C-alpha cells in the first residue's frame, strides 16, 4: 500500500474521535439556544465540564463500534456504502448511550441532547469522511499516491479497464503497461518497472487464461510483492455466499439463486408498493397532460400494449405511453425496413438510435422517460418491480442462451443496473451480465442506490436513445 493511503488510514481514527467530540459539543450547545429554551426551558443542571467528562470516554466506545463496523478497514469502499455503515454504526452507538441514559437518569437528564448528538454525529462523520475522500482524490489527480497497474490480456475487458482508469485518475489507478500474455519478456519488463517504482498491481483481464498460468502469475505476484487482481467479465462464479449443510456426516454445499428469497422478497414487494403508489400520485398531472397530447396526435391510442415475459417466463400484459406510429412493431420484422435502417443492437434485441417510427410527441416523452410512467401501475399490481431486468418480448426471450434465462427468475423492472450503467449503449451480453450481478448481489441498499441514480442518468442522457 502507498504511504499516502497508509497516512489517511492512520488519520481516520483520531479524526473520527475529534469529529464525535465536536458532534457532542454541538448537541449540548444547541440545547441552550433561545429557539429551544423558549419551547422547553432547561430544567437540568449539567455543566459543560461535567458533560465533557462523560463524553470523552463514551466517544472511545463509539470508536470501538466503528472499528467493529469495518469503518477502519484498509479496503476502499464506495462513498454510498461507507455512508450506510456510518449511519448503522452511529445508531448502534446512540443505542448504547440511550441505554446508559435509561439506567442513569441523572447522567443524561436531557434526552434532547442525546438525539441532537445522534443527528450531528451522522452529519459530521459523513462530512468528515467526504472531505477526506475529496482530499485523497485530489492528490491522486496530480499523481500523488497513484497505484500503477499492469494489465495482462489485450481483451475487450482489458481495454475497457485501461480506458476507465485513464478517464478517472482521481480513483488512484494508472495503467502503466498492458501485455497480451504473461511471457518471460513480459515478466522482465514488469520487474524493470518495479525497480523504477512504476508497478504496484498485476491485473489479469483475460478470461481464457488457463489455470496453470493463473497460478504462475499469482506466485510471481506474491514473491515480488505485487497486488494481484483479476476480472471475471462473464461472472462465472456465483457472488452469493454458499450454505453448508451436513447430511450423514458429509458436507453438502448449496448455492442460493438470489438473496431475493424469503424476507428479501417480502421487503422488495413492500418497497415496490410504497414507491410506485407515491410516484403514481406525484406524476398524475404529467400523465394527464401527456394522455391529452397523445390523443390529439391520433397515432393509434394513448397506450402502447404488448405481451412481455415476466417472472418465471410467464407472459403479462405490458403497457406504456405510445411513442411510435401505428403498426410500428410490425416494421421491425419488415425486410425492407431492416435493410434500410438496420439494427444497432447485438443479440436478440432490436433498437435504433434515430428510430423513424418515433412520433414528434414520442421523442419528447422518450427523452425524459415519461413514456414509462404507466409502468408504475404494473409495479403496484405486482406484474413488475421498480428495480430489475427489463421485460423483453417472447420472441426475443426465445433467442436467449440457456444461461441468459436466469434473468427471468425475478420480476422485470422499470430500471436496473443496465440502465444506470450505459442503458441502450450496452451490448445485450453485457446487459445480461449486469442483471445477473444484480440478482446475485441484491440488497435493499442496492435497490435504493439504483432508484436514486436513475433520474440522474435520464437527465444527463447517459446512453439514452
C-alpha positions, -999 to 999 in steps of 0.1 A, spaced: 0 0 0 12 35 -8 24 57 20 -4 83 12 -31 56 17 -14 44 50 -13 80 62 -50 86 55 -60 52 70 -40 61 102 -55 95 104 -91 83 103 -92 71 139 -81 104 156 -101 125 131 -132 104 139 -127 109 176 -124 146 173 -154 147 150 -175 128 176 -164 152 203 -174 181 180 -209 165 175 -213 160 212 -204 197 220 -227 208 192 -256 187 206 -250 202 240 -247 238 228 -279 237 206 -300 228 237 -293 263 251 -303 282 220 -333 306 227 -354 289 199 -354 257 220 -354 271 256 -385 291 247 -403 259 238 -390 239 268 -369 256 295 -337 239 307 -345 222 340 -314 200 344 -281 210 360 -254 197 337 -223 219 332 -202 217 301 -172 204 321 -193 175 337 -208 168 303 -173 167 286 -160 143 313 -188 118 303 -184 124 266 -147 117 263 -148 80 273 -181 75 255 -165 87 223 -139 60 227 -167 34 230 -182 48 198 -148 44 181 -148 8 191 -182 4 174 -168 20 143 -139 -5 142 -163 -34 146 -184 -20 118 -154 -21 94 -150 17 91 -112 14 96 -107 -14 70 -80 -7 45 -103 -17 17 -116 12 -4 -154 13 -5 -179 34 -24 -189 66 -7 -226 55 -5 -216 22 11 -194 40 37 -223 64 44 -246 35 51 -220 19 75 -216 53 93 -254 55 98 -255 20 112 -225 25 135 -238 58 148 -272 43 155 -256 14 174 -235 39 194 -265 61 203 -284 29 214 -257 24 240 -259 60 251 -297 57 254 -292 26 275 -269 45 298 -294 74 299 -322 49 308 -304 33 337 -286 65 349 -312 93 345 -290 117 365 -262 114 339 -282 123 308 -313 141 321 -318 157 287 -329 133 260 -329 162 235 -291 164 238 -288 126 231 -309 129 200 -291 161 188 -258 143 192 -271 114 172 -281 137 143 -248 158 145 -227 126 147 -241 113 114 -239 147 97 -203 155 109 -190 120 103 -203 119 67 -189 154 61 -155 144 75 -152 112 55 -164 130 24 -137 157 29 -110 131 34 -121 113 3 -120 145 -17 -85 154 -5 -74 119 -14 -88 120 -48 -73 155 -54 -39 141 -46 -45 111 -69 -54 135 -97 -20 151 -95 -2 118 -93 4 116 -55 -3 81 -42 -12 67 -76 -11 29 -79 5 17 -111 -14 -12 -128 0 -38 -153 -28 -55 -173 -23 -90 -186 -46 -95 -216 -53 -74 -246 -90 -82 -245 -122 -61 -246 -122 -62 -208 -86 -51 -206 -91 -22 -230 -122 -11 -211 -103 -11 -178 -75 9 -193 -99 35 -207 -117 37 -174 -86 43 -153 -74 68 -179 -107 86 -177 -108 88 -139 -74 94 -125 -90 106 -92 -96 69 -84 -58 65 -79 -50 39 -106 -29 43 -137 -23 16 -163 14 17 -170 17 -13 -193 -6 -38 -210 6 -72 -222 -12 -98 -244 2 -127 -223 24 -134 -193 56 -143 -211 92 -143 -199 96 -109 -218 66 -95 -200 79 -107 -167 113 -90 -172 95 -57 -182 73 -59 -151 103 -64 -129 121 -35 -146 90 -13 -140 91 -24 -103 127 -13 -99 116 22 -110 87 21 -86 63 21 -116 44 -11 -110 22 -20 -80 -7 -41 -92 -10 -70 -117 -44 -73 -132 -54 -103 -152 -81 -94 -178 -82 -125 -199 -110 -150 -191 -94 -176 -214 -62 -178 -195 -55 -214 -182 -54 -224 -145 -16 -232 -146 -8 -197 -159 -30 -181 -133 -12 -199 -105 22 -189 -120 11 -153 -121 -2 -153 -86 30 -169 -73 51 -143 -92 30 -115 -77 33 -129 -41 71 -134 -44 77 -99 -60 52 -82 -36 26 -71 -62 -11 -68 -55 -28 -95 -76 -63 -89 -90 -83 -104 -118 -115 -96 -137 -144 -121 -142 -161 -104 -171 -185 -134 -176 -193 -137 -139 -186 -174 -140 -187 -178 -102 -217 -170 -80 -213 -140 -58 -236 -155 -32 -223 -170 0 -227 -208 -1 -249 -225 25 -232 -256 40 -254 -285 52 -242 -317 68 -260 -350 59 -247 -383 71 -215 -365 82 -209 -353 46 -207 -316 39 -231 -306 12 -229 -271 -3 -260 -252 -15 -256 -222 -39 -286 -200 -34 -301 -184 -65 -306 -149 -51 -310 -131 -18 -345 -123 -31 -359 -152 -13 -378 -152 19 -377 -118 37 -359 -103 7 -389 -109 -15 -412 -95 12 -392 -64 16 -389 -58 -21 -427 -61 -26 -434 -37 2 -408 -13 -13 -425 -16 -47 -460 -9 -34 -449 22 -14 -427 37 -41 -450 30 -70 -480 44 -52 -461 76 -43 -449 80 -79 -484 74 -94 -497 103 -72 -468 126 -79 -468 121 -117 -505 120 -122 -508 157 -135 -480 149 -160 -497 117 -171 -530 136 -178 -512 162 -199 -494 135 -219 -525 115 -224 -544 145 -238 -514 153 -261 -512 117 -274 -549 117 -280 -546 148 -301 -517 133 -321 -540 104 -332 -513 77 -337 -533 47 -326 -543 53 -290 -528 67 -258 -512 35 -245 -489 10 -263 -499 -25 -253 -478 -57 -258 -471 -91 -244 -439 -92 -224 -422 -120 -205 -424 -118 -167 -410 -137 -138 -406 -175 -144 -412 -169 -181 -449 -161 -175 -462 -135 -201 -481 -104 -189 -499 -75 -205 -473 -47 -207 -483 -11 -214 -467 24 -216 -474 57 -233 -474 53 -271 -444 70 -286 -444 54 -321 -466 54 -352 -493 28 -358 -480 -7 -366 -445 2 -355 -440 -33 -341 -447 -49 -375 -419 -28 -391 -392 -45 -371 -398 -77 -390 -402 -60 -424 -372 -69 -446 -372 -36 -464 -373 -16 -432 -344 -36 -417 -324 -34 -448 -328 4 -449 -323 11 -412 -306 -20 -398 -304 -29 -361 -279 -12 -337 -281 -39 -310 -263 -72 -308 -281 -103 -297 -319 -109 -298 -329 -73 -292 -339 -46 -317 -330 -9 -312 -324 21 -334 -309 54 -322 -328 76 -346 -358 54 -349 -380 67 -378 -410 51 -361 -410 75 -332 -435 104 -334 -429 140 -326 -446 137 -292 -429 104 -287 -395 119 -289 -403 144 -262 -417 118 -237 -389 93 -245 -362 120 -239 -375 124 -204 -386 87 -200 -421 99 -194 -434 72 -217 -426 47 -189 -448 64 -162 -477 39 -168 -453 11 -157 -458 24 -121 -493 8 -122 -477 -25 -133 -454 -23 -103 -483 -15 -80 -502 -45 -93 -473 -68 -89 -465 -75 -126 -432 -57 -124 -408 -43 -99 -392 -9 -95 -358 -24 -100 -349 -55 -121 -341 -67 -156 -361 -50 -184 -391 -70 -197 -385 -84 -232 -407 -98 -259 -415 -136 -261 -397 -138 -295 -366 -121 -280 -366 -144 -250 -369 -174 -273 -334 -164 -286 -318 -163 -252 -290 -186 -244 -297 -211 -215 -276 -191 -190 -293 -159 -200 -327 -172 -190 -317 -168 -154 -327 -132 -156 -363 -144 -158 -362 -158 -123 -372 -124 -108 -398 -98 -118 -388 -74 -146 -381 -39 -135 -386 -3 -147 -349 4 -141 -319 -17 -132 -281 -19 -132 -280 -20 -170 -300 13 -172 -277 32 -148 -246 17 -164 -250 27 -200 -286 20 -208 -291 15 -246 -253 17 -253 -247 -18 -237 -243 -49 -257 -270 -75 -248 -245 -99 -232 -232 -70 -210 -267 -61 -201 -275 -97 -190 -242 -98 -170 -252 -67 -151 -287 -81 -145 -271 -114 -132 -248 -94 -109 -279 -76 -95 -298 -109 -90 -268 -125 -71 -259 -94 -51 -293 -79 -44 -298 -59 -12 -322 -32 -1 -294 -7 -3 -286 -17 -39 -323 -11 -49 -321 24 -32 -289 33 -50 -302 23 -84 -335 41 -78 -316 73 -69 -292 71 -98 -319 65 -124 -332 102 -126 -296 114 -129 -290 90 -158 -322 102 -175 -315 139 -172 -278 136 -181 -289 114 -211 -262 88 -203 -265 63 -231 -302 70 -236 -318 66 -270 
